[in-house]
Amino acid sequence: MPTLTMSFLAILQALALLAIAPLMTGVSRMIRARMHSRRGPGVLQDYRDIIKLIKRQDLAPESSGLVFRAAPYIVLSTMLLLAMALPVFTRHSPVSAVADLITFAYVFALARFFFALSGIDSGSSFAGIGAGRELTMGVLVEPTMILSLVVVALVEGSTNLGSISASIAGGYLQAPMAILLALLAFAFTVFIEMGKLPFDMAEAEQELQEGPLTEYSGPSLAVLKLGLGLKKIVMAQFLIGVFLPFGNAPTLEIGALAVAAIALPLKLLAIFVLAGLIENSMARGRFLMTSRVTWIGFGCAVLAFVFYLTGL
């Protein structure tokens, strides 16, 4: 395929995911409000918040350093890079160099690292606690994510996300039970990374995954909110593009790409609605109990690996 065409497609899909990120987070807030018998903000409120923040003055703590100021742009840039590499409109990745499973995991961890480091670099003890909790969540979640992806890579014989997506689109013929359990384990990690209860409360900046946000303001806060919103979209699309690539274009034909473009927001909406319904059907849990809950996802991933070894 022409390199210029794939480069254009990669940039287009990254911008498309970035554009609809505030819309999907707005849908999540609307579902939460409706299930709590509240009117709540409209689905476009996050767009208005970002525009308002861009117009505000950018303030930073006196004790903060370069990492604090650079972190929002690093988080957003890494998420845009991952959005370019994912199978979004097609079954193959437009940027194969980044679409490797190991590379993808490291780039994703880079965003988490700088987000947590920004809380420490702010000089605020409160933000530092939030940063510590963010890293703890990474330790609990990332092994499940990586193991579930490794199982699928072993089944399909490739670590390239585009190749895995294309193979799965052809049908769950090889080790279907292993792939199904890997799908469940990965969906569990996606739910956590999207900042859902009982692991996080996305609208409370003093909570687990958004503690480092407390010292940000103005355009920096807007960029960071865009990055975190895009992170949720990237994780949801990761699940859809790799494990559920049905509807994606097998070739670069205009008709197939048009169908994929129409299906994209509908599939993302289904993921966010389902996650919102599950989130608001359970109670908040204590942070110290989180490790006991994450064993469920890790157990599914281990069982998927066992099923792969047995050929199921």
Secondary structure as a PSIPRED ss2 file (coil, helix, strand):
# PSIPRED VFORMAT (PSIPRED V4.0)

   1 M C   1.000  0.000  0.000
   2 P C   1.000  0.000  0.000
   3 T H   0.000  1.000  0.000
   4 L H   0.000  1.000  0.000
   5 T H   0.000  1.000  0.000
   6 M H   0.000  1.000  0.000
   7 S H   0.000  1.000  0.000
   8 F H   0.000  1.000  0.000
   9 L H   0.000  1.000  0.000
  10 A H   0.000  1.000  0.000
  11 I H   0.000  1.000  0.000
  12 L H   0.000  1.000  0.000
  13 Q H   0.000  1.000  0.000
  14 A H   0.000  1.000  0.000
  15 L H   0.000  1.000  0.000
  16 A H   0.000  1.000  0.000
  17 L H   0.000  1.000  0.000
  18 L H   0.000  1.000  0.000
  19 A H   0.000  1.000  0.000
  20 I H   0.000  1.000  0.000
  21 A H   0.000  1.000  0.000
  22 P H   0.000  1.000  0.000
  23 L H   0.000  1.000  0.000
  24 M H   0.000  1.000  0.000
  25 T H   0.000  1.000  0.000
  26 G H   0.000  1.000  0.000
  27 V H   0.000  1.000  0.000
  28 S H   0.000  1.000  0.000
  29 R H   0.000  1.000  0.000
  30 M H   0.000  1.000  0.000
  31 I H   0.000  1.000  0.000
  32 R H   0.000  1.000  0.000
  33 A H   0.000  1.000  0.000
  34 R H   0.000  1.000  0.000
  35 M H   0.000  1.000  0.000
  36 H C   1.000  0.000  0.000
  37 S C   1.000  0.000  0.000
  38 R C   1.000  0.000  0.000
  39 R C   1.000  0.000  0.000
  40 G C   1.000  0.000  0.000
  41 P C   1.000  0.000  0.000
  42 G C   1.000  0.000  0.000
  43 V C   1.000  0.000  0.000
  44 L C   1.000  0.000  0.000
  45 Q H   0.000  1.000  0.000
  46 D H   0.000  1.000  0.000
  47 Y H   0.000  1.000  0.000
  48 R H   0.000  1.000  0.000
  49 D H   0.000  1.000  0.000
  50 I H   0.000  1.000  0.000
  51 I H   0.000  1.000  0.000
  52 K H   0.000  1.000  0.000
  53 L H   0.000  1.000  0.000
  54 I H   0.000  1.000  0.000
  55 K C   1.000  0.000  0.000
  56 R C   1.000  0.000  0.000
  57 Q C   1.000  0.000  0.000
  58 D C   1.000  0.000  0.000
  59 L C   1.000  0.000  0.000
  60 A C   1.000  0.000  0.000
  61 P C   1.000  0.000  0.000
  62 E C   1.000  0.000  0.000
  63 S C   1.000  0.000  0.000
  64 S C   1.000  0.000  0.000
  65 G C   1.000  0.000  0.000
  66 L H   0.000  1.000  0.000
  67 V H   0.000  1.000  0.000
  68 F H   0.000  1.000  0.000
  69 R H   0.000  1.000  0.000
  70 A H   0.000  1.000  0.000
  71 A H   0.000  1.000  0.000
  72 P H   0.000  1.000  0.000
  73 Y H   0.000  1.000  0.000
  74 I H   0.000  1.000  0.000
  75 V H   0.000  1.000  0.000
  76 L H   0.000  1.000  0.000
  77 S H   0.000  1.000  0.000
  78 T H   0.000  1.000  0.000
  79 M H   0.000  1.000  0.000
  80 L H   0.000  1.000  0.000
  81 L H   0.000  1.000  0.000
  82 L H   0.000  1.000  0.000
  83 A H   0.000  1.000  0.000
  84 M H   0.000  1.000  0.000
  85 A H   0.000  1.000  0.000
  86 L C   1.000  0.000  0.000
  87 P C   1.000  0.000  0.000
  88 V C   1.000  0.000  0.000
  89 F C   1.000  0.000  0.000
  90 T E   0.000  0.000  1.000
  91 R C   1.000  0.000  0.000
  92 H C   1.000  0.000  0.000
  93 S C   1.000  0.000  0.000
  94 P C   1.000  0.000  0.000
  95 V C   1.000  0.000  0.000
  96 S C   1.000  0.000  0.000
  97 A C   1.000  0.000  0.000
  98 V C   1.000  0.000  0.000
  99 A C   1.000  0.000  0.000
 100 D E   0.000  0.000  1.000
 101 L H   0.000  1.000  0.000
 102 I H   0.000  1.000  0.000
 103 T H   0.000  1.000  0.000
 104 F H   0.000  1.000  0.000
 105 A H   0.000  1.000  0.000
 106 Y H   0.000  1.000  0.000
 107 V H   0.000  1.000  0.000
 108 F H   0.000  1.000  0.000
 109 A H   0.000  1.000  0.000
 110 L H   0.000  1.000  0.000
 111 A H   0.000  1.000  0.000
 112 R H   0.000  1.000  0.000
 113 F H   0.000  1.000  0.000
 114 F H   0.000  1.000  0.000
 115 F H   0.000  1.000  0.000
 116 A H   0.000  1.000  0.000
 117 L H   0.000  1.000  0.000
 118 S H   0.000  1.000  0.000
 119 G H   0.000  1.000  0.000
 120 I H   0.000  1.000  0.000
 121 D H   0.000  1.000  0.000
 122 S C   1.000  0.000  0.000
 123 G C   1.000  0.000  0.000
 124 S C   1.000  0.000  0.000
 125 S H   0.000  1.000  0.000
 126 F H   0.000  1.000  0.000
 127 A H   0.000  1.000  0.000
 128 G H   0.000  1.000  0.000
 129 I H   0.000  1.000  0.000
 130 G H   0.000  1.000  0.000
 131 A H   0.000  1.000  0.000
 132 G H   0.000  1.000  0.000
 133 R H   0.000  1.000  0.000
 134 E H   0.000  1.000  0.000
 135 L H   0.000  1.000  0.000
 136 T H   0.000  1.000  0.000
 137 M H   0.000  1.000  0.000
 138 G H   0.000  1.000  0.000
 139 V H   0.000  1.000  0.000
 140 L H   0.000  1.000  0.000
 141 V H   0.000  1.000  0.000
 142 E H   0.000  1.000  0.000
 143 P H   0.000  1.000  0.000
 144 T H   0.000  1.000  0.000
 145 M H   0.000  1.000  0.000
 146 I H   0.000  1.000  0.000
 147 L H   0.000  1.000  0.000
 148 S H   0.000  1.000  0.000
 149 L H   0.000  1.000  0.000
 150 V H   0.000  1.000  0.000
 151 V H   0.000  1.000  0.000
 152 V H   0.000  1.000  0.000
 153 A H   0.000  1.000  0.000
 154 L H   0.000  1.000  0.000
 155 V H   0.000  1.000  0.000
 156 E H   0.000  1.000  0.000
 157 G C   1.000  0.000  0.000
 158 S C   1.000  0.000  0.000
 159 T C   1.000  0.000  0.000
 160 N E   0.000  0.000  1.000
 161 L H   0.000  1.000  0.000
 162 G H   0.000  1.000  0.000
 163 S H   0.000  1.000  0.000
 164 I H   0.000  1.000  0.000
 165 S H   0.000  1.000  0.000
 166 A H   0.000  1.000  0.000
 167 S H   0.000  1.000  0.000
 168 I H   0.000  1.000  0.000
 169 A H   0.000  1.000  0.000
 170 G C   1.000  0.000  0.000
 171 G C   1.000  0.000  0.000
 172 Y C   1.000  0.000  0.000
 173 L C   1.000  0.000  0.000
 174 Q C   1.000  0.000  0.000
 175 A C   1.000  0.000  0.000
 176 P H   0.000  1.000  0.000
 177 M H   0.000  1.000  0.000
 178 A H   0.000  1.000  0.000
 179 I H   0.000  1.000  0.000
 180 L H   0.000  1.000  0.000
 181 L H   0.000  1.000  0.000
 182 A H   0.000  1.000  0.000
 183 L H   0.000  1.000  0.000
 184 L H   0.000  1.000  0.000
 185 A H   0.000  1.000  0.000
 186 F H   0.000  1.000  0.000
 187 A H   0.000  1.000  0.000
 188 F H   0.000  1.000  0.000
 189 T H   0.000  1.000  0.000
 190 V H   0.000  1.000  0.000
 191 F H   0.000  1.000  0.000
 192 I H   0.000  1.000  0.000
 193 E H   0.000  1.000  0.000
 194 M C   1.000  0.000  0.000
 195 G C   1.000  0.000  0.000
 196 K C   1.000  0.000  0.000
 197 L C   1.000  0.000  0.000
 198 P C   1.000  0.000  0.000
 199 F C   1.000  0.000  0.000
 200 D C   1.000  0.000  0.000
 201 M C   1.000  0.000  0.000
 202 A C   1.000  0.000  0.000
 203 E C   1.000  0.000  0.000
 204 A C   1.000  0.000  0.000
 205 E C   1.000  0.000  0.000
 206 Q C   1.000  0.000  0.000
 207 E C   1.000  0.000  0.000
 208 L C   1.000  0.000  0.000
 209 Q C   1.000  0.000  0.000
 210 E C   1.000  0.000  0.000
 211 G H   0.000  1.000  0.000
 212 P H   0.000  1.000  0.000
 213 L H   0.000  1.000  0.000
 214 T H   0.000  1.000  0.000
 215 E H   0.000  1.000  0.000
 216 Y C   1.000  0.000  0.000
 217 S C   1.000  0.000  0.000
 218 G H   0.000  1.000  0.000
 219 P H   0.000  1.000  0.000
 220 S H   0.000  1.000  0.000
 221 L H   0.000  1.000  0.000
 222 A H   0.000  1.000  0.000
 223 V H   0.000  1.000  0.000
 224 L H   0.000  1.000  0.000
 225 K H   0.000  1.000  0.000
 226 L H   0.000  1.000  0.000
 227 G H   0.000  1.000  0.000
 228 L H   0.000  1.000  0.000
 229 G H   0.000  1.000  0.000
 230 L H   0.000  1.000  0.000
 231 K H   0.000  1.000  0.000
 232 K H   0.000  1.000  0.000
 233 I H   0.000  1.000  0.000
 234 V H   0.000  1.000  0.000
 235 M H   0.000  1.000  0.000
 236 A H   0.000  1.000  0.000
 237 Q H   0.000  1.000  0.000
 238 F H   0.000  1.000  0.000
 239 L H   0.000  1.000  0.000
 240 I H   0.000  1.000  0.000
 241 G H   0.000  1.000  0.000
 242 V H   0.000  1.000  0.000
 243 F H   0.000  1.000  0.000
 244 L C   1.000  0.000  0.000
 245 P C   1.000  0.000  0.000
 246 F C   1.000  0.000  0.000
 247 G C   1.000  0.000  0.000
 248 N C   1.000  0.000  0.000
 249 A E   0.000  0.000  1.000
 250 P C   1.000  0.000  0.000
 251 T C   1.000  0.000  0.000
 252 L C   1.000  0.000  0.000
 253 E C   1.000  0.000  0.000
 254 I H   0.000  1.000  0.000
 255 G H   0.000  1.000  0.000
 256 A H   0.000  1.000  0.000
 257 L H   0.000  1.000  0.000
 258 A H   0.000  1.000  0.000
 259 V H   0.000  1.000  0.000
 260 A H   0.000  1.000  0.000
 261 A H   0.000  1.000  0.000
 262 I H   0.000  1.000  0.000
 263 A H   0.000  1.000  0.000
 264 L H   0.000  1.000  0.000
 265 P H   0.000  1.000  0.000
 266 L H   0.000  1.000  0.000
 267 K H   0.000  1.000  0.000
 268 L H   0.000  1.000  0.000
 269 L H   0.000  1.000  0.000
 270 A H   0.000  1.000  0.000
 271 I H   0.000  1.000  0.000
 272 F H   0.000  1.000  0.000
 273 V H   0.000  1.000  0.000
 274 L H   0.000  1.000  0.000
 275 A H   0.000  1.000  0.000
 276 G H   0.000  1.000  0.000
 277 L H   0.000  1.000  0.000
 278 I H   0.000  1.000  0.000
 279 E H   0.000  1.000  0.000
 280 N C   1.000  0.000  0.000
 281 S C   1.000  0.000  0.000
 282 M C   1.000  0.000  0.000
 283 A C   1.000  0.000  0.000
 284 R C   1.000  0.000  0.000
 285 G C   1.000  0.000  0.000
 286 R C   1.000  0.000  0.000
 287 F H   0.000  1.000  0.000
 288 L H   0.000  1.000  0.000
 289 M H   0.000  1.000  0.000
 290 T H   0.000  1.000  0.000
 291 S H   0.000  1.000  0.000
 292 R H   0.000  1.000  0.000
 293 V H   0.000  1.000  0.000
 294 T H   0.000  1.000  0.000
 295 W H   0.000  1.000  0.000
 296 I H   0.000  1.000  0.000
 297 G H   0.000  1.000  0.000
 298 F H   0.000  1.000  0.000
 299 G H   0.000  1.000  0.000
 300 C H   0.000  1.000  0.000
 301 A H   0.000  1.000  0.000
 302 V H   0.000  1.000  0.000
 303 L H   0.000  1.000  0.000
 304 A H   0.000  1.000  0.000
 305 F H   0.000  1.000  0.000
 306 V H   0.000  1.000  0.000
 307 F H   0.000  1.000  0.000
 308 Y H   0.000  1.000  0.000
 309 L H   0.000  1.000  0.000
 310 T H   0.000  1.000  0.000
 311 G C   1.000  0.000  0.000
 312 L C   1.000  0.000  0.000
